[in-house]
C-alpha cells in the first residue's frame, strides 16, 4: 500500500502501489498542463465503506509514497481507462483493466 499525500496538512490516502503508479501518471500529466480536476475513490469495506473526492489543482501540494521497491510495469489499457474518466470530468480509481494481446512487453513503458 502506497500513499497519496495531499494538501498542506498532508492528508494521506492509502492506495495500492500498482494503482497509485498509474494514478500518478494521469494526475501529473493533468497538473503539468495546469488543469484542475476531481479525484474520487471508493473506501474499503474494512474502512467503513463509502466514497471520497478531493479537488486537485497545480497549487495544492501532492506527494506519492510507494512502499514497494520495484516500479510496476505500466498497463496501457488501464492507463487509458483512467485517463478517459478524467477527460469526462472526474478521475475515478478503478480495478485494473486487462490489456489486449496486441501490446507486446517490449512496447510497455516501465516507470
C-alpha positions as CSV (number, residue, x, y, z in Angstrom):
1,X,0.0,0.0,0.0
2,X,1.3,3.4,-1.0
3,X,0.1,6.8,0.0
4,X,-1.1,9.8,-1.8
5,X,-0.3,12.8,0.5
6,X,-2.5,15.8,-0.4
7,X,-2.7,19.4,0.7
8,X,-0.7,21.4,3.2
9,X,-1.9,19.1,6.1
10,X,-0.7,16.1,4.2
11,X,-4.0,14.2,4.2
12,X,-3.0,10.6,3.5
13,X,-4.9,8.3,1.2
14,X,-3.8,4.7,1.2
15,X,-3.7,3.3,-2.3
16,X,-2.3,0.0,-3.6
17,X,1.2,0.7,-5.1
18,X,0.2,-0.6,-8.6
19,X,-2.9,1.6,-8.8
20,X,-1.0,4.5,-7.3
21,X,1.7,4.2,-10.0
22,X,-1.0,4.5,-12.7
23,X,-2.8,7.3,-11.0
24,X,0.5,9.2,-10.6
25,X,1.0,9.3,-14.4
26,X,-2.6,10.6,-15.0
27,X,-2.5,13.1,-12.2
28,X,0.9,14.5,-13.0
29,X,0.0,14.8,-16.7
30,X,-3.0,16.9,-15.9
31,X,-1.3,19.0,-13.3
32,X,1.7,19.6,-15.6
33,X,-0.8,21.1,-18.1
34,X,-2.1,23.4,-15.4
35,X,-5.5,21.6,-15.3
36,X,-7.6,21.2,-12.1
37,X,-9.9,18.2,-11.6
38,X,-11.7,16.0,-9.1
39,X,-10.3,12.6,-8.0
40,X,-12.8,10.1,-6.5
41,X,-12.5,6.6,-4.9
42,X,-14.5,4.1,-3.0
43,X,-13.4,3.3,0.5
44,X,-12.7,-0.3,1.5
45,X,-15.4,-2.0,3.5
46,X,-12.9,-2.5,6.3
47,X,-12.7,1.3,6.5
48,X,-16.4,1.7,6.8
49,X,-17.2,1.8,3.1
50,X,-18.4,5.0,1.4
51,X,-16.7,7.3,-1.1
52,X,-14.4,10.2,-1.1
53,X,-13.4,13.0,-3.5
54,X,-10.7,15.6,-3.5
55,X,-10.1,18.6,-5.8
56,X,-6.6,18.6,-7.4
57,X,-5.0,21.7,-8.8
58,X,-1.4,22.7,-9.5
59,X,-1.3,25.0,-6.5
60,X,-2.0,22.2,-3.9
61,X,0.9,20.1,-2.7
62,X,0.8,16.4,-3.6
63,X,3.2,13.6,-2.8
64,X,3.3,10.0,-3.9
65,X,4.9,7.5,-1.5
66,X,5.3,3.8,-2.5
67,X,6.1,1.0,-0.1
68,X,7.3,-1.4,-2.7
69,X,10.8,-1.0,-4.0
70,X,10.0,-2.1,-7.6
71,X,8.4,0.0,-10.2
72,X,5.5,-1.9,-11.7
73,X,5.1,-2.4,-15.4
74,X,2.5,0.0,-16.7
75,X,-0.7,-1.4,-18.1
76,X,-1.5,0.9,-21.1
77,X,-5.2,-0.2,-21.2
78,X,-5.7,0.7,-17.5
79,X,-3.9,4.0,-18.0
80,X,-6.2,4.8,-21.0
81,X,-9.3,3.8,-18.9
82,X,-8.2,6.1,-16.0
83,X,-7.4,8.9,-18.5
84,X,-10.9,8.5,-20.0
85,X,-12.5,9.1,-16.6
86,X,-10.6,12.3,-16.0
87,X,-11.4,13.5,-19.5
88,X,-15.1,13.1,-18.7
89,X,-14.6,15.4,-15.7
90,X,-13.5,13.3,-12.7
91,X,-10.6,10.9,-12.3
92,X,-12.0,7.7,-10.7
93,X,-10.0,4.9,-9.1
94,X,-11.0,1.6,-10.7
95,X,-9.9,-2.0,-10.8
96,X,-7.2,-2.9,-13.3
97,X,-8.3,-3.3,-16.9
98,X,-7.0,-6.3,-18.8
99,X,-4.5,-5.4,-21.6
100,X,-5.2,-6.6,-25.1
101,X,-2.8,-9.2,-26.6
102,X,-1.6,-6.6,-29.2
103,X,0.5,-4.9,-26.5
104,X,3.8,-6.6,-26.5
105,X,6.0,-6.5,-23.4
106,X,8.7,-4.6,-25.3
107,X,6.2,-1.8,-26.1
108,X,5.3,-1.3,-22.4
109,X,6.9,1.6,-20.5
110,X,8.3,0.9,-17.1
111,X,8.1,3.7,-14.5
